[in-house]
Amino acid sequence: MIGPLILHEDPRSANCYKIRLTAAHLRLPLERRFYDIMKGETRTPEFLAGVNGNGRIPVLQDGDKYLPESNAACFYLADGSSLIPTERFARADMLRWLFWEQYSHEPNVATVRAWLTIVGVDSLTEAQRLNLPVKREAGEAALALMDRHLAGRHWFVGKSISLADIVLFPYTQVAGDGGFELGKYPHLRGWLERVASQPRHLPMDAETPLAAGTLPD
């Protein structure tokens, strides 16, 4: 890494949080720069030209290099660490969960949460209103799959926490904001508690920027 590491983010986004959480686990200092996505601050000419032409966050900046996409940024930080399994199949299985999170989990669990808590029910478009039950059903299916997978195991891959657990944690822990009933999923609740009890865990609402000397031991 070149450094300094800078996270361009909206703190309400769990996609942004997963990068902060990865950095905390690895004791990597991380500066934070804030944008309000509801005010179009990631769509300005300056942002599009200098940070991400796709107009989206999070973006991890390492020196003069910019890396969009949350799970790619998490992998970049964790590459070579204990969060990445060394055994070939386990490493591929970890990537499987990263891909699944963005394809089946985040588009449903996170979208419902965003519509209800950030956009607001009264501001939803007619299409969003019609699609809400579909998204909710798909989100419940994703949570149920996770719960079944965790039956008889502590972590998603192998016998210790990995990047798969880190990227799946953020939107799962706030699923209740979208009306999802986590009480129905006992294995999932136990896993959430295990992740949150890790010594270097960082809560989503932590306000202090990660910097040298402020990281959890």
C-alpha positions in Angstrom: 0.0 0.0 0.0 1.1 3.5 -0.8 -1.0 5.6 1.7 -2.5 7.5 3.1 -5.7 5.4 3.0 -8.8 7.6 2.5 -12.4 6.4 2.5 -14.8 8.5 0.5 -18.2 7.6 2.1 -21.6 8.3 3.4 -21.6 7.1 7.0 -25.2 5.9 6.7 -24.1 3.3 4.1 -23.2 -0.2 5.4 -21.2 -0.7 2.2 -19.0 2.1 3.5 -19.0 0.6 7.0 -17.7 -2.7 5.8 -14.5 -1.0 4.6 -14.0 0.8 8.0 -14.7 -2.5 9.8 -12.1 -4.3 7.6 -9.5 -1.6 8.4 -10.2 -1.8 12.1 -9.7 -5.6 12.2 -6.3 -5.0 10.4 -5.3 -1.9 12.5 -5.0 0.2 9.3 -5.3 3.9 9.8 -8.1 5.3 7.6 -9.1 8.8 6.9 -12.8 9.6 6.1 -14.3 12.0 3.7 -18.1 12.4 3.8 -20.7 12.8 1.1 -24.5 13.0 1.3 -25.8 10.8 -1.4 -29.3 12.2 -1.0 -28.0 15.7 -1.8 -26.2 14.6 -5.0 -22.7 15.2 -3.6 -21.3 12.1 -5.5 -22.7 13.5 -8.7 -20.8 16.7 -8.9 -18.4 17.3 -11.7 -15.5 17.4 -9.2 -16.5 14.0 -7.7 -17.0 12.4 -11.1 -13.7 13.7 -12.5 -11.6 13.1 -9.4 -13.0 10.2 -7.4 -15.4 7.9 -9.3 -16.8 8.5 -12.7 -19.7 6.2 -11.8 -20.8 8.6 -9.2 -21.0 6.1 -6.4 -19.5 5.5 -3.0 -17.7 4.0 -1.2 -14.3 4.6 -2.9 -11.1 3.6 -1.2 -8.2 5.9 -2.1 -4.6 4.7 -1.6 -2.3 7.6 -2.5 -3.3 8.6 -6.0 -5.1 5.3 -6.7 -8.9 5.1 -6.4 -10.8 1.8 -5.9 -14.6 1.7 -6.1 -16.8 -1.2 -5.1 -16.9 -2.1 -1.4 -16.0 -5.7 -1.5 -13.0 -5.0 -3.9 -11.8 -2.4 -1.4 -12.2 -4.8 1.5 -10.2 -7.5 -0.4 -7.5 -4.9 -1.2 -7.1 -4.1 2.5 -7.2 -7.7 3.7 -5.1 -9.3 1.0 -2.2 -11.2 2.7 -3.9 -11.0 6.1 -5.5 -13.7 8.3 -8.9 -12.6 7.0 -8.1 -14.3 3.6 -7.9 -18.1 3.8 -4.7 -19.6 2.4 -6.2 -22.9 1.4 -7.3 -22.7 -2.2 -10.9 -23.9 -1.9 -11.5 -21.9 1.3 -10.2 -18.8 -0.4 -12.6 -19.4 -3.4 -15.4 -20.1 -1.0 -14.8 -16.8 0.7 -15.0 -15.0 -2.6 -18.2 -16.9 -3.3 -19.8 -15.2 -0.3 -18.5 -11.8 -1.3 -20.1 -12.2 -4.8 -23.3 -13.5 -3.2 -23.5 -10.6 -0.8 -23.5 -8.1 -3.7 -25.8 -10.2 -5.9 -28.4 -11.7 -3.5 -28.1 -10.0 -0.1 -27.3 -6.3 -0.6 -29.7 -5.6 -3.5 -32.6 -6.8 -1.3 -31.8 -6.4 2.4 -29.9 -3.1 1.9 -32.4 -1.7 -0.6 -35.4 -2.2 1.6 -33.5 -0.6 4.5 -32.5 2.4 2.3 -36.0 2.9 1.0 -37.5 2.9 4.5 -34.8 4.8 6.5 -33.0 7.0 4.0 -35.4 7.7 1.2 -38.5 7.5 3.3 -41.8 5.7 2.6 -43.5 8.9 1.5 -40.8 9.7 -1.0 -40.8 6.3 -2.7 -41.7 6.1 -6.4 -44.7 4.1 -7.5 -42.3 1.5 -9.0 -40.4 1.3 -5.7 -43.7 0.8 -3.8 -44.7 -2.0 -6.0 -41.3 -3.6 -5.8 -41.0 -3.4 -2.0 -42.7 -6.8 -1.3 -40.6 -8.5 -3.9 -37.4 -7.1 -2.4 -38.6 -8.0 1.1 -39.3 -11.6 0.1 -35.9 -11.9 -1.5 -34.2 -10.4 1.5 -35.9 -12.9 3.8 -34.7 -15.7 1.5 -31.2 -14.4 1.8 -31.3 -14.2 5.6 -32.8 -17.7 5.8 -30.0 -19.1 3.6 -27.4 -17.6 5.9 -29.1 -19.0 8.9 -29.1 -22.5 7.4 -25.5 -22.2 6.5 -24.5 -21.2 10.0 -26.2 -24.2 11.6 -23.4 -26.1 13.3 -20.7 -23.7 12.4 -19.3 -20.4 13.9 -18.1 -18.7 10.7 -19.0 -18.6 7.1 -15.7 -20.1 5.9 -13.4 -22.3 7.9 -12.9 -22.2 11.7 -12.1 -18.5 12.2 -13.4 -15.1 11.1 -12.7 -14.3 7.5 -13.5 -11.5 5.1 -16.7 -13.3 4.2 -18.0 -12.6 7.8 -16.8 -9.0 7.6 -18.7 -8.1 4.4 -21.8 -10.0 5.4 -22.1 -8.4 8.8 -22.9 -4.7 8.1 -26.2 -5.0 6.3 -27.3 -8.1 8.2 -26.9 -6.3 11.6 -29.2 -3.5 10.5 -31.7 -5.7 8.6 -34.3 -4.9 11.3 -34.3 -1.3 10.0 -36.0 -2.7 6.9 -38.5 -4.7 8.8 -36.7 -8.0 8.7 -37.2 -10.1 11.8 -33.8 -11.3 12.9 -35.5 -13.1 15.8 -36.5 -15.8 13.4 -32.9 -16.8 12.7 -31.2 -18.1 15.8 -27.9 -19.2 14.0 -27.7 -15.8 12.4 -28.2 -14.0 15.7 -25.4 -16.0 17.3 -23.1 -15.2 14.4 -23.8 -11.5 14.7 -22.9 -11.6 18.4 -19.7 -13.4 17.6 -18.6 -10.9 15.0 -19.5 -8.0 17.3 -17.5 -9.5 20.2 -14.2 -9.6 18.2 -11.5 -7.5 20.0 -11.0 -5.2 17.0 -14.7 -4.8 16.2 -15.8 -1.3 15.2 -19.5 -0.3 15.6 -21.2 1.2 12.6 -21.9 4.4 14.4 -18.4 5.1 15.5 -17.8 8.8 14.9 -14.1 9.1 15.5 -12.0 8.7 12.3 -9.7 5.8 12.4 -6.2 7.1 12.9 -3.0 5.9 14.4 -3.5 5.5 18.1 -7.3 5.3 18.0 -7.7 1.7 16.6 -9.0 -1.0 18.9 -6.3 -3.3 20.4 
